[in-house]
Structures are given as C-alpha cells and as structure tokens.
Amino acid sequence: MDFRDILNEGGGISKLSALFTIDSKRDNKNTFLDRGDADDIRSNTNAHLPIKDKKLWKQMRAELVDAKSEDELDGWTGTGGKLGQLLGVTMSNIGKAYNGLSPVKGANKPSGEDWEAMIAVALAFKKNKNADLASGEYADEWKRINDKGFWGSVGLRQQAEGLADAFHAIGVTDLKQIGGGKGTDPVSAEWKQAFADAGRKDKPSKTPKTDVVGGKKRISLKMEGGSQIMSSKRVETFTTLEVAFRKFGGEQSSELKKVFNTLKSGILDTSKSGYKGPIDAFKKRVKKLKDDGSPKALKELEEIQDQIKNVDDAEKAGNVISLNLNLAFMQSPKLKEEFVFEAATGDVKFGSSSDSRADTIVEFNPKSGKVTDHYDIKSKIGDLTSKCHFYASFKTGSGSTAYIACRGNIMSSAEKASKAAESQVKRELAKIAEGRSDVDYLPTFSTIMKEAFNRMDGGDKILNEHFHNFNDVELFNSMKYLMTEGFLGDLAKGTKDLFNKGVDKVKGGFKKLKKSTIEALQKAWEWVSSTIKYAFDFILAQGAKAIRLLLKFFGVKVDKVDFSSTI
C-alpha cells in the first residue's frame, strides 16, 4: 500500500515498477498505455500532461508492451529521461491515483493454486475459444478465477494465455487440477506405518505432490524464483527422512541421529505457551514493549515471558535441525537424493501409480508467460538435489499455532553457487571438528588461521621462519594486509614494523611476489573469511550461549571480573 495515496490522493509515481502492477482490480501497464493513446495522462494535481512528441510515444509504447519489468525500460527516468521528454515533468509528478494506478480495496493477486486454474482455463479456451466453462470439467477452475476477478484482468489473462502457449509447446494440451481442494488419493500403508513409528497419533497429510495432470504427466508446478520442493511439519519431515533412510540402506550417521532426536523431542511449536498467530507480529510486539520501557509495557512483557521463551526455544530447535540436517546430507549425498526424491514425488507416500504421486516438474514465470524449465524428476534427480537447500523456520497463520516447518527451496543458479561455497566451508569445519564433542564443534580462531596455511601448497615458503612466531591476530592482519596493501602498493606506515619482523621485505611492497604465491594467498584468504563468517553465524544462532562461544572462539578464558563505579 502506498500511504501517500491514502493521505494525498494526488500522489505521484515513485517507481517505474508501479506500471507493472497487475491484480484482480488493476492492470497498470494497459491502463497507462490506454491513457497515452488517448493523450489523457494526468499530473499529481490532476492537470493534463499533453504528449510533446508523438514519435517518441510510439517508441516508448512499443518498449512498454514488450517489457516484463521496469528493468527493461532503459533511459526512461533521470535527467533527460524519456518520460521527461515525453511529458515535460519528472516521474514523481505523474499522478498515480488520477491515472487509475493506485491500489484498490479488495484487490487480490493469484496464488499458486489460482495459477493452476488460470492455466487450465487458458488451455481449455485455446482448444475451443467459445467454450462455456461454467459447467462441466473446468467448472471449479472457472468459478475460482472468475469469482476473484482474475480472468477479467486483461494483464492476468494475457499472462495465462502466454503460459497456455508455452505448456502447449512442451506437449501439455490440457490440465486437470489435483490439488487446490480437489480430491486426493489415500496414503500408502508403508507411509502410515512410518508415520506411526514417529510416535504421533495424528493422521498423515493427504496433500498431493501432483498439482495438475497434463496428459500422462503428473506435474508439480513451481513458480520461478524460490519455489519449494517441500514444506512440512516435524512428523511429516521425520517420516520422509525415515523412508529416505530405508531406501538409502546405510547406517545412521551421528548427525542424522541428532535430526531424528530433535524432530522427536525438540520444542518445535508454540502450543506449550498457547500463543497463536504470526511470529513476525509477535516479535514486533515484544520489541515495541522493550523499546517502550514504561511500567505498563514491562508488566505486559512479564505476562508473556512464557510465550517469549517458547518462541525462542522453538526457533533454536529449528536452527539445530537446519544445521544437522544439512551436515547429514553433506556426509551422505545419496541420502539427500533419496530425501529430495520422496519430498518431490511422494513415491512411497502415495504409491507409484497414484495421481497424487508427481513425476514431472514444470517451472513457469507468470510475468513473462513462459515455461522456464521442465523435466522428469527421476531422470534429473541429481540436478534437482544439487539445487535444494533445506532449513527449518516458523510457519504461521492468523489465529493458528505457530510451528517449525522444514522447507526445501529450489535455488537459482546464483543461490546455488552461494550455497555450494557455504557447504564447502561446512565440510571443512566438519573435518576440523571430527571426533569432538558438541561443545567443541566450533573451531577456534587460532585453528582456522593455522588450518588456512597448512592446507596451502607451499604455505611455509611464502613467508620466512619468523612468520610462525606470530599470534592469531598477527596472522590474520598479515594476511589481510597482504591482500589489501601488499599487492597494491607500499605497506601502510602503521604496519611496517609488523611486516619487518615477520615478512621478507620486498622493494615496492609485495608487487613482485610470484603469481602462484598471490593465488595461494587469495585462496587462503577466501577460505579464512568464509569460515569466520560461517562461525559467527553459527555463534549468533546459539542464543544465550553466544557470548560463551564467542569467548571460546577467540580463546579467551575469564578467571575474574571486576566492576567499579562512581555514584
């Protein structure tokens, strides 16, 4: 919601992204195009802004029609931008409300299930443009999107029609919705037994893995950018792990046992305190009360201490699950593959012949109206597994008990590269920590620095023998300055003494170091900085233990604490 439109109906456009807003009540791109064609664009004071250059408008119109986001409108804003040339004012002076671009009460954007229905309807109309969908096979899908106003939005309809063309191109000519409230098959006897083994009397969820059936393909639909392969409560996660473990056939690792134990006994929801509702809203309330500090606020804080502790304990349990689950998957890549396969397909949960068991993933982008990826899950399971990152976090709704859900996100290429680097750091940490107790899992700053040089080829030859007498901080500073000052010019004045005693002096700083030496140091520095970052993230996630672990990390032992003050 743009609050300027509430306080001042004549607010201007603050960002070009406003032209790409589409919901059940608005289609800003087409609205702006219509106003431009009619030469009826209004200012933020409702004054007429006549188009100054018809040829320029023709060019801009074509650019806007083709663009899927504001990033594709090059040179439209700023000093001398096309909007200024066209209308004689800056973007903020182009009226938002007066041009029909403001938020409208009751507007909705399509959910994932809505898009399933939109694509199914668009494919039906593609087959028969005069079809009456109010009754028959697609009556439910038509009612869903028509009642919400989605099909009446030109922009949303165009996106759905583009997606229908894209689905048609990959051999999917019609869709039958399986999810979205439709009936689903029962879970298998094997799944029921594994669910019961988790020690809960709850009934297993029957939510299908298949969203839509297209021909012979049982499709799990994913929207491009951050789609999830799974999102399940602890018993569902436990059962998926149990099934994956049975198919994997190996011995349980210590890390996997930790995951099982946390899932079985950890505090993973807020039912103990009775709190219901979104966690973000609860945290904001707690922060507001702490910032207030008034007697009334402190009293209210005291009254909800049990809820605060319950939320904190559950969040910590989620952090432990995330850490141990990903460590277990790093140690057993095949186990992760089995886990991802079951989470994505529901192979054991529903049985291989069930319509609720998915066999194909289709990823699509509503804005572009394109299918961005599609593949058979079984044949591409290795690639899918490499893209999946698992984490446990709160899942809440208004008026419901907040609980920790295990999420499995399908990462983009950039995210995959980032997580791969993080995983490498975790592998190295696991090697360093091998055979240690949980308390000693975290390597110290000293360990990290020494390991950095031990794992370098020719590390001992880079610096002379005096280097080995450096303490941890001097080691870190030496490497940091070599990476910043050393290769760029003479040493900074304040660091000469340090380097004179530990590093062979080279005229002109370290410009003349061999290329192989530079590359070795760069790799060591990347490893050090990544490992320290991960260690700090780990420490911060430990809540009340963080200070103790931070002292341990730097090798600080507190024997005595003095406190003095003047009154």
C-alpha positions as CSV (number, residue, x, y, z in Angstrom):
1,M,0.0,0.0,0.0
2,D,1.4,3.4,-1.0
3,F,0.4,5.5,2.0
4,R,0.9,8.7,0.0
5,D,-2.2,7.7,-2.0
6,I,-4.2,7.4,1.3
7,L,-3.0,10.7,2.7
8,N,-2.9,12.5,-0.6
9,E,-5.0,11.3,-3.5
10,G,-2.8,13.2,-5.9
11,G,0.4,11.2,-5.1
12,G,2.9,10.7,-7.9
13,I,4.5,7.5,-9.3
14,S,7.5,6.8,-7.1
15,K,8.9,3.9,-9.1
16,L,8.6,2.5,-12.6
17,S,7.6,-0.8,-11.1
18,A,4.1,0.8,-10.5
19,L,3.5,0.4,-14.2
20,F,3.8,-3.4,-13.9
21,T,1.3,-4.0,-11.1
22,I,-1.4,-6.5,-12.1
23,D,-4.1,-7.8,-9.7
24,S,-7.8,-8.6,-9.8
25,K,-8.7,-4.8,-9.8
26,R,-5.7,-3.3,-11.7
27,D,-3.7,-3.7,-14.9
28,N,-1.5,-0.7,-14.7
29,K,0.5,-1.3,-17.9
30,N,-2.5,-1.5,-20.1
31,T,-4.2,1.4,-18.2
32,F,-1.1,3.6,-18.8
33,L,-1.0,2.5,-22.5
34,D,-4.7,3.4,-23.0
35,R,-4.2,6.8,-21.4
36,G,-1.2,7.6,-23.5
37,D,-3.0,6.5,-26.7
38,A,-5.9,8.9,-25.7
39,D,-3.4,11.7,-24.8
40,D,-5.0,11.8,-21.3
41,I,-2.2,11.3,-18.9
42,R,-2.7,13.4,-15.7
43,S,-0.3,15.0,-13.2
44,N,-0.3,14.5,-9.5
45,T,-2.6,17.6,-9.3
46,N,-4.9,16.2,-12.0
47,A,-3.6,18.6,-14.6
48,H,-3.4,17.4,-18.2
49,L,0.1,16.4,-19.3
50,P,0.0,16.6,-23.1
51,I,2.3,14.3,-25.1
52,K,5.0,16.5,-26.6
53,D,6.4,14.0,-29.1
54,K,4.1,11.5,-30.9
55,K,7.0,9.7,-32.4
56,L,8.7,9.3,-29.0
57,W,5.4,7.9,-27.6
58,K,5.2,5.4,-30.4
59,Q,8.7,4.2,-29.5
60,M,8.0,4.1,-25.7
61,R,4.7,2.4,-26.2
62,A,6.4,-0.5,-28.1
63,E,9.1,-0.7,-25.3
64,L,6.4,-0.9,-22.6
65,V,4.3,-3.5,-24.4
66,D,7.4,-5.8,-24.8
67,A,8.8,-5.2,-21.3
68,K,8.1,-7.7,-18.5
69,S,9.6,-5.5,-15.7
70,E,10.9,-2.0,-15.1
71,D,14.5,-3.1,-15.7
72,E,13.8,-3.4,-19.4
73,L,12.7,0.3,-19.7
74,D,16.2,1.8,-20.4
75,G,16.6,5.5,-20.1
76,W,13.0,6.3,-19.1
77,T,13.9,8.2,-15.9
78,G,16.5,10.6,-14.6
79,T,17.8,13.8,-16.0
80,G,16.9,13.9,-19.7
81,G,14.9,10.7,-19.5
82,K,12.3,9.7,-22.0
83,L,9.4,10.4,-19.5
84,G,10.6,13.9,-19.0
85,Q,11.0,14.4,-22.8
86,L,7.5,13.0,-23.4
87,L,5.5,14.8,-20.7
88,G,7.7,17.7,-19.5
89,V,7.7,16.5,-15.9
90,T,9.6,14.1,-13.7
91,M,8.1,10.7,-12.8
92,S,7.0,11.8,-9.4
93,N,4.8,14.4,-11.0
94,I,2.8,11.8,-13.0
95,G,-0.3,11.1,-11.0
96,K,-0.8,7.7,-9.6
97,A,-4.4,8.0,-8.4
98,Y,-5.5,10.3,-11.1
99,N,-4.3,7.9,-13.8
100,G,-6.0,4.9,-12.1
101,L,-2.8,3.3,-11.0
102,S,-3.4,3.3,-7.2
103,P,-4.2,0.3,-5.0
104,V,-7.9,-0.7,-5.0
105,K,-9.7,-2.1,-1.9
106,G,-10.4,-5.8,-2.2
107,A,-7.8,-6.5,-4.9
108,N,-6.1,-9.9,-5.0
109,K,-3.1,-11.4,-6.7
110,P,-3.2,-15.1,-7.9
111,S,-1.8,-17.7,-5.6
112,G,-0.1,-20.8,-6.9
113,E,-3.4,-22.7,-6.9
114,D,-5.0,-19.8,-8.7
115,W,-2.3,-20.0,-11.5
116,E,-3.0,-23.8,-11.8
117,A,-6.7,-22.9,-12.5
118,M,-5.7,-20.0,-14.8
119,I,-3.5,-22.1,-17.0
120,A,-6.1,-24.9,-17.1
121,V,-8.8,-22.4,-18.2
122,A,-6.5,-20.8,-20.8
123,L,-5.7,-24.2,-22.3
124,A,-9.4,-25.0,-22.5
125,F,-10.1,-21.8,-24.3
126,K,-7.1,-22.4,-26.6
127,K,-8.7,-25.7,-27.6
128,N,-12.2,-24.1,-28.0
129,K,-12.3,-20.3,-27.8
130,N,-16.1,-20.3,-27.5
131,A,-16.2,-22.9,-24.7
132,D,-18.7,-22.5,-21.9
133,L,-16.7,-23.4,-18.8
134,A,-19.4,-22.5,-16.3
135,S,-20.3,-26.2,-16.1
136,G,-18.5,-29.4,-16.9
137,E,-14.9,-30.5,-16.4
138,Y,-13.5,-27.0,-15.7
139,A,-16.4,-25.5,-13.7
140,D,-14.4,-25.4,-10.4
141,E,-11.4,-23.8,-12.1
142,W,-13.5,-21.2,-13.9
143,K,-15.5,-20.3,-10.8
144,R,-12.3,-19.8,-8.8
145,I,-10.7,-17.4,-11.2
146,N,-13.8,-15.7,-12.4
147,D,-15.2,-15.0,-8.9
148,K,-11.8,-13.5,-7.9
149,G,-11.8,-11.2,-10.9
150,F,-8.6,-12.7,-12.4
151,W,-9.9,-13.6,-15.8
152,G,-11.4,-10.1,-16.1
153,S,-8.0,-8.5,-15.8
154,V,-6.5,-8.1,-19.3
155,G,-3.0,-8.4,-18.0
156,L,-3.5,-11.5,-16.0
157,R,-5.5,-13.1,-18.8
158,Q,-2.7,-12.3,-21.3
159,Q,-0.1,-13.9,-18.9
160,A,-2.3,-17.0,-18.6
161,E,-2.7,-17.2,-22.4
162,G,1.0,-16.9,-22.9
163,L,1.5,-19.7,-20.4
164,A,-1.0,-21.9,-22.2
165,D,1.0,-21.4,-25.4
166,A,4.2,-22.4,-23.5
167,F,2.6,-25.5,-22.0
168,H,1.3,-26.5,-25.4
169,A,4.8,-26.2,-26.8
170,I,6.1,-28.8,-24.3
171,G,3.3,-31.2,-25.1
172,V,0.7,-30.3,-22.4
173,T,-2.6,-29.5,-24.1
174,D,-4.9,-29.8,-21.2
175,L,-4.7,-29.8,-17.4
176,K,-6.7,-31.4,-14.6
177,Q,-6.2,-29.9,-11.2
178,I,-5.4,-32.4,-8.4
179,G,-4.5,-30.0,-5.6
180,G,-6.4,-26.8,-4.8
181,G,-9.1,-28.5,-2.7
182,K,-9.8,-31.4,-5.2
183,G,-10.0,-35.0,-4.0
184,T,-6.7,-36.9,-3.4
185,D,-5.7,-40.5,-3.0
186,P,-5.1,-42.0,0.4
187,V,-1.5,-42.5,1.7
188,S,0.1,-45.9,1.5
189,A,0.2,-48.5,4.3
190,E,4.1,-48.1,4.4
191,W,3.7,-44.4,4.9
192,K,1.1,-44.8,7.6
193,Q,3.4,-47.2,9.5
194,A,6.4,-44.9,9.2
195,F,4.2,-42.0,10.4
196,A,3.1,-44.1,13.4
197,D,6.7,-45.0,14.2
198,A,7.3,-41.3,14.8
199,G,5.2,-41.7,17.9
200,R,2.3,-39.4,17.0
201,K,-1.4,-40.2,16.7
202,D,-2.1,-37.5,14.1
203,K,-3.4,-38.6,10.7
204,P,-0.9,-38.2,7.8
205,S,-1.5,-35.3,5.5
206,K,-3.0,-36.3,2.2
207,T,-1.8,-33.2,0.3
208,P,-0.8,-34.5,-3.1
209,K,2.6,-33.9,-4.6
210,T,0.9,-33.5,-8.0
211,D,-0.6,-30.1,-8.7
212,V,-2.0,-30.9,-12.1
213,V,-2.3,-33.8,-14.5
214,G,-1.5,-33.0,-18.2
215,G,-2.0,-36.0,-20.5
216,K,0.2,-38.7,-19.0
217,K,2.3,-36.3,-16.9
218,R,1.7,-35.8,-13.2
219,I,3.0,-32.3,-12.8
220,S,4.3,-30.5,-9.8
221,L,4.1,-26.8,-10.8
222,K,6.7,-24.4,-9.5
223,M,6.8,-20.6,-9.9
224,E,10.3,-19.4,-10.9
225,G,12.3,-17.9,-8.1
226,G,12.3,-19.5,-4.7
227,S,9.9,-22.4,-5.2
228,Q,9.7,-25.0,-2.5
229,I,10.1,-28.8,-3.0
230,M,8.5,-29.3,0.4
231,S,7.2,-27.6,3.5
232,S,6.2,-30.0,6.2
233,K,5.6,-30.3,10.0
234,R,8.0,-32.3,12.1
235,V,6.2,-35.7,11.8
236,E,5.9,-35.4,8.1
237,T,9.6,-34.5,7.9
238,F,10.6,-37.4,10.2
239,T,8.6,-39.8,8.0
240,T,10.2,-38.5,4.8
241,L,13.6,-39.0,6.4
242,E,12.7,-42.4,7.6
243,V,11.6,-43.5,4.1
244,A,14.7,-42.0,2.6
245,F,16.9,-43.8,5.1
246,R,15.2,-47.2,4.4
247,K,15.8,-46.7,0.6
248,F,19.4,-45.4,1.2
249,G,20.2,-48.5,3.3
250,G,23.2,-47.1,5.1
251,E,23.9,-46.8,8.8
252,Q,22.6,-43.8,10.6
253,S,25.2,-41.1,10.9
254,S,25.6,-39.2,14.2
255,E,24.3,-36.1,12.5
256,L,21.2,-37.9,11.3
257,K,20.5,-39.2,14.8
258,K,20.6,-35.6,16.0
259,V,18.0,-34.6,13.4
260,F,15.8,-37.6,14.5
261,N,16.1,-36.7,18.2
262,T,15.3,-33.1,17.6
263,L,12.3,-33.9,15.5
264,K,11.0,-36.3,18.1
265,S,11.6,-34.3,21.3
266,G,12.6,-30.8,20.4
267,I,10.3,-27.8,21.1
268,L,9.1,-27.0,17.6
269,D,5.9,-25.1,18.1
270,T,4.2,-22.6,20.3
271,S,1.5,-24.9,21.6
272,K,3.0,-25.1,25.0
273,S,2.5,-21.4,25.7
274,G,-0.8,-21.2,24.0
275,Y,0.3,-18.5,21.6
276,K,-1.4,-18.4,18.3
277,G,-0.7,-16.1,15.3
278,P,2.2,-14.9,13.1
279,I,5.6,-15.0,14.7
280,D,6.8,-11.8,13.0
281,A,3.9,-9.9,14.6
282,F,4.7,-11.4,18.0
283,K,8.4,-10.4,17.7
284,K,7.4,-6.8,16.7
285,R,5.1,-6.6,19.7
286,V,7.9,-7.8,22.0
287,K,10.4,-5.3,20.5
288,K,7.9,-2.5,20.8
289,L,7.3,-3.3,24.5
290,K,11.0,-3.4,25.2
291,D,11.7,-0.1,23.4
292,D,8.8,1.5,25.3
293,G,10.2,0.5,28.7
294,S,7.2,2.0,30.6
295,P,5.9,0.3,33.7
296,K,2.8,-0.8,31.7
297,A,5.0,-2.2,28.9
298,L,7.3,-4.0,31.4
299,K,4.2,-5.6,33.1
300,E,2.9,-6.8,29.8
301,L,6.4,-8.2,29.0
302,E,6.4,-10.1,32.3
303,E,2.9,-11.6,31.5
304,I,4.1,-13.0,28.1
305,Q,7.5,-14.4,29.3
306,D,6.4,-18.0,28.8
307,Q,5.4,-17.2,25.2
308,I,8.7,-15.4,24.6
309,K,10.7,-18.4,25.9
310,N,8.5,-20.9,23.9
311,V,9.1,-19.0,20.7
312,D,12.8,-18.7,21.4
313,D,13.2,-22.4,22.3
314,A,11.3,-23.4,19.1
315,E,13.5,-21.1,16.9
316,K,16.7,-22.6,18.4
317,A,15.4,-26.1,17.8
318,G,14.8,-25.1,14.2
319,N,18.3,-23.8,13.9
320,V,19.7,-27.1,15.2
321,I,17.6,-29.1,12.7
322,S,18.8,-26.9,9.8
323,L,22.4,-27.3,10.8
324,N,22.3,-31.1,11.5
325,L,20.1,-31.9,8.5
326,N,22.4,-30.2,6.1
327,L,25.6,-31.7,7.7
328,A,24.0,-35.1,7.4
329,F,23.2,-34.6,3.8
330,M,26.8,-33.4,3.1
331,Q,28.2,-36.5,4.7
332,S,25.7,-38.7,2.7
333,P,24.8,-37.2,-0.7
334,K,22.9,-40.3,-1.7
335,L,20.7,-39.9,1.4
336,K,19.9,-36.3,0.4
337,E,19.0,-37.5,-3.1
338,E,16.5,-40.1,-1.7
339,F,15.1,-37.5,0.7
340,V,14.6,-35.0,-2.2
341,F,13.1,-37.7,-4.4
342,E,10.5,-38.6,-1.8
343,A,9.8,-35.0,-0.9
344,A,9.3,-34.1,-4.6
345,T,7.3,-37.1,-5.8
346,G,5.5,-38.8,-2.9
347,D,6.7,-42.1,-4.4
348,V,6.3,-44.1,-1.1
349,K,3.7,-41.8,0.4
350,F,1.1,-42.4,-2.3
351,G,2.5,-45.2,-4.4
352,S,3.9,-45.1,-7.9
353,S,0.6,-45.4,-9.7
354,S,-1.3,-42.7,-7.8
355,D,-2.3,-39.4,-9.5
356,S,-1.1,-37.7,-6.3
357,R,2.5,-39.0,-7.0
358,A,4.3,-36.4,-9.1
359,D,6.7,-37.4,-11.9
360,T,7.4,-34.1,-13.6
361,I,8.3,-30.6,-12.5
362,V,7.3,-27.7,-14.6
363,E,8.7,-24.3,-13.6
364,F,7.0,-21.2,-15.0
365,N,7.2,-17.4,-14.8
366,P,3.7,-15.6,-14.8
367,K,5.2,-12.2,-15.7
368,S,6.9,-13.5,-18.9
369,G,4.2,-16.0,-19.7
370,K,6.9,-18.6,-20.2
371,V,7.8,-22.1,-19.0
372,T,11.3,-21.6,-17.7
373,D,12.1,-25.3,-17.1
374,H,10.5,-28.8,-17.3
375,Y,11.9,-32.2,-16.6
376,D,11.2,-35.8,-15.5
377,I,12.0,-35.9,-11.7
378,K,13.6,-39.3,-11.7
379,S,16.0,-38.6,-14.6
380,K,17.0,-35.2,-13.3
381,I,17.1,-36.1,-9.6
382,G,20.9,-35.4,-9.3
383,D,20.5,-31.8,-10.7
384,L,17.3,-31.2,-8.5
385,T,19.1,-32.4,-5.4
386,S,22.0,-30.0,-6.0
387,K,19.6,-27.1,-6.2
388,C,17.8,-27.9,-3.0
389,H,18.6,-26.2,0.3
390,F,16.8,-27.2,3.5
391,Y,16.1,-25.1,6.5
392,A,13.6,-25.1,9.4
393,S,11.6,-21.9,10.1
394,F,8.3,-20.8,11.6
395,K,5.1,-21.2,9.6
396,T,2.1,-19.4,10.9
397,G,-1.3,-18.1,10.1
398,S,-3.6,-15.7,11.8
399,G,-5.2,-17.4,14.8
400,S,-3.3,-20.7,14.4
401,T,-0.5,-22.2,16.4
402,A,2.9,-21.3,15.1
403,Y,5.1,-24.3,14.3
404,I,8.5,-25.0,12.8
405,A,8.3,-26.4,9.2
406,C,11.1,-28.0,7.3
407,R,11.4,-26.2,4.0
408,G,13.2,-27.3,0.9
409,N,13.9,-24.5,-1.5
410,I,14.8,-24.9,-5.2
411,M,17.6,-22.3,-5.6
412,S,18.5,-20.2,-8.6
413,S,22.0,-20.5,-10.2
414,A,23.4,-17.6,-8.1
415,E,21.9,-19.1,-4.9
416,K,23.2,-22.5,-5.8
417,A,26.7,-21.1,-6.2
418,S,26.5,-19.3,-2.9
419,K,25.2,-22.4,-1.0
420,A,27.9,-24.5,-2.7
421,A,30.6,-22.2,-1.3
422,E,28.9,-22.3,2.1
423,S,28.7,-26.1,2.0
424,Q,32.4,-26.3,1.3
425,V,33.1,-24.2,4.4
426,K,30.8,-26.5,6.4
427,R,32.7,-29.6,5.1
428,E,36.0,-28.1,6.2
429,L,34.5,-27.2,9.6
430,A,33.2,-30.8,9.9
431,K,36.7,-32.1,9.1
432,I,38.4,-29.9,11.7
433,A,35.8,-30.8,14.3
434,E,35.9,-34.5,13.6
435,G,35.8,-36.6,16.8
436,R,35.0,-33.6,19.1
437,S,32.0,-33.2,21.4
438,D,29.1,-30.8,20.6
439,V,30.6,-28.1,22.8
440,D,33.9,-28.3,20.9
441,Y,32.2,-28.4,17.5
442,L,33.1,-24.8,16.7
443,P,36.7,-24.4,15.6
444,T,38.6,-21.6,17.3
445,F,40.0,-18.5,15.5
446,S,43.5,-20.0,16.0
447,T,42.5,-23.3,14.4
448,I,41.1,-21.5,11.4
449,M,44.2,-19.4,10.8
450,K,46.6,-22.3,11.2
451,E,44.5,-24.6,9.0
452,A,44.5,-21.9,6.3
453,F,48.2,-22.1,5.9
454,N,48.5,-25.8,6.5
455,R,46.2,-26.5,3.5
456,M,48.1,-24.2,1.2
457,D,50.6,-25.7,-1.2
458,G,54.0,-24.3,-0.2
459,G,52.4,-22.3,2.6
460,D,55.6,-22.5,4.7
461,K,57.6,-21.0,1.9
462,I,55.5,-17.9,1.3
463,L,56.8,-16.2,4.5
464,N,60.0,-16.6,6.3
465,E,60.5,-18.6,9.5
466,H,59.7,-15.6,11.8
467,F,56.1,-15.8,10.5
468,H,55.5,-18.9,12.6
469,N,56.0,-16.9,15.8
470,F,53.0,-14.6,15.0
471,N,50.0,-14.9,17.2
472,D,46.5,-15.4,15.8
473,V,45.7,-11.7,15.3
474,E,49.1,-11.0,13.7
475,L,48.5,-13.9,11.4
476,F,45.1,-12.5,10.4
477,N,46.3,-9.0,10.0
478,S,49.3,-10.2,8.0
479,M,47.1,-12.0,5.5
480,K,44.6,-9.1,5.4
481,Y,47.3,-6.5,4.6
482,L,48.9,-8.8,2.1
483,M,45.5,-9.0,0.3
484,T,44.8,-5.2,0.5
485,E,48.0,-3.2,1.0
486,G,50.6,-5.7,-0.1
487,F,49.6,-6.3,-3.7
488,L,48.5,-2.7,-4.3
489,G,51.5,-0.7,-3.2
490,D,53.9,0.1,-0.3
491,L,52.9,-1.0,3.1
492,A,50.8,1.4,5.2
493,K,53.0,3.3,7.6
494,G,51.5,1.8,10.7
495,T,52.1,-1.8,9.5
496,K,55.8,-1.6,8.6
497,D,57.1,-2.8,11.9
498,L,54.8,-5.8,11.9
499,F,55.9,-6.9,8.5
500,N,59.6,-6.1,9.1
501,K,59.7,-8.6,11.9
502,G,57.7,-11.4,10.2
503,V,57.7,-11.0,6.4
504,D,60.6,-10.8,4.0
505,K,60.7,-7.2,2.8
506,V,60.3,-6.7,-0.9
507,K,61.0,-3.3,-2.5
508,G,57.8,-1.6,-3.5
509,G,55.7,-3.6,-1.1
510,F,54.7,-7.0,-2.4
511,K,54.1,-6.2,-6.1
512,K,56.9,-8.6,-7.0
513,L,55.6,-11.7,-5.3
514,K,55.1,-14.6,-7.7
515,K,51.7,-15.1,-9.3
516,S,51.5,-18.6,-7.8
517,T,52.1,-17.1,-4.3
518,I,49.4,-14.5,-4.8
519,E,46.9,-17.1,-6.0
520,A,47.7,-19.3,-3.0
521,L,47.2,-16.4,-0.6
522,Q,44.0,-15.4,-2.3
523,K,42.5,-18.9,-1.9
524,A,43.6,-19.0,1.8
525,W,42.1,-15.6,2.4
526,E,38.8,-16.6,0.8
527,W,38.7,-19.7,3.0
528,V,39.5,-17.8,6.2
529,S,36.9,-15.1,5.5
530,S,34.2,-17.6,4.6
531,T,34.9,-19.8,7.6
532,I,34.9,-16.9,10.1
533,K,31.7,-15.6,8.6
534,Y,30.0,-19.0,9.0
535,A,31.4,-19.4,12.5
536,F,30.0,-16.1,13.5
537,D,26.6,-17.0,12.0
538,F,26.7,-20.2,14.0
539,I,27.6,-18.4,17.2
540,L,24.8,-15.8,16.8
541,A,22.3,-18.6,16.3
542,Q,23.0,-20.1,19.7
543,G,21.1,-17.5,21.7
544,A,22.1,-17.4,25.3
545,K,25.3,-19.5,24.6
546,A,26.6,-16.9,22.1
547,I,28.8,-14.9,24.5
548,R,30.4,-18.0,25.9
549,L,31.0,-19.4,22.4
550,L,32.4,-16.1,21.2
551,L,35.0,-16.1,24.1
552,K,35.8,-19.7,23.3
553,F,36.2,-18.8,19.6
554,F,38.9,-16.3,20.4
555,G,40.5,-18.4,23.1
556,V,39.6,-16.0,25.9
557,K,39.2,-17.5,29.4
558,V,37.6,-15.3,32.0
559,D,39.0,-16.0,35.5
560,K,38.0,-12.9,37.3
561,V,35.6,-10.0,36.6
562,D,36.0,-6.6,38.4
563,F,33.3,-4.0,38.4
564,S,33.7,-0.5,39.8
565,S,31.5,2.6,39.5
566,T,31.3,6.1,41.0
567,I,28.0,7.2,42.4
